[in-house]
Amino acid sequence: MINYNIRLSSPEIGGLWGTFIQEKMSVCLLKYFLHHIKDEEIKAILQKSLDISFAHLQQISKIFSEENIPLPHGFSDEDIDLSAPPLFL
């Protein structure tokens, strides 16, 4: 049996790279929203969304690691100011 190791194409890497950045931004926004949310029903939905974003980041990080592709820096907790007042009341 022949075992082929087919590497990711440029469009695939670009797509994953863009998704990684988007998910990092989603994590920042969702953390901010969860910090200020008062509605418990919506809080559960936001928490589920945050969990999904974390799962996507783990999956993409694993793919990049296996392909020896550096992870993009993206957004981080340094980009969130949880003490900022809510945009809407």
N, C-alpha and C positions, 0 to 999 in steps of 0.2 A: 504494500500500500504506500503510495506517495503522499507525503505530507507537505502541503504548500503553505507558505507564510506570505499571504498577500497583505501588503501594507495599505493604510488608508490613503485615499486620493486627496489632492489639494482641496476640492470642494467639500469632501467629507470632514477634513480637518477644520476648514473654515466654518462649516455649519456647527460643528461641535464647539469651536472656539466662541462663536457668537452666542450659542445657547448657554455656555458656561457664564459669560458676562451677564446675560439677561437674568439667569438664575441668581447670580450673586447680587444683582440689583434688587430682584424680588425679595431676597432674604432681608436686605436692609429695609425695604419698605414695609414688609410684613412685621418685622421686629418693632418698627416704629408704631405701626397701627395697633399691634397687640399691646404695646405699652400704654396706649391711650384709650383703648376700646372699653366701653361700658356694657354693651349688649352681649350677654353670655352666649346667645345663639350664634351671633356673628363671630364671636371670639373663637368658638369651636371650628368654624369654617376657616378662619384665618390660620389657626394652628395646624389644621390639616394641610392647608396650602403651603405653610412653612415646612412641614415634614416632607411634602412631595418635592419641594425645591431642594432640600438637603439631600434627598435620595438621588435626584438628578445630578447634583454636584458630585456625589460619591461615585456614581456610575461613570460620569465623564472623566473624573480624576483617575479612575482605574484604567480606562481606555488610554488616556494620555500617558500614564505610567507604563503600561504595557508596550506602547509605541515609542517610548523614550521622547515624548514631546513635552516641553516645559509647560507648566500650568500658567495661564494668564493671571495677572495680579487681580484684575477686576475690582469690585467694590469690597469694602470691609467695614468692620465696626467703627473704624475711624471716620467713616463717611456718614455716620448716624449721630444726631444730637437728640437723645431721648428727652432731654429737658426742654426742647423747643415746644411751644404750645401747639395744641392740635389746630389743624387748618380749619376744621368745621366743628361746631358744637352741636 
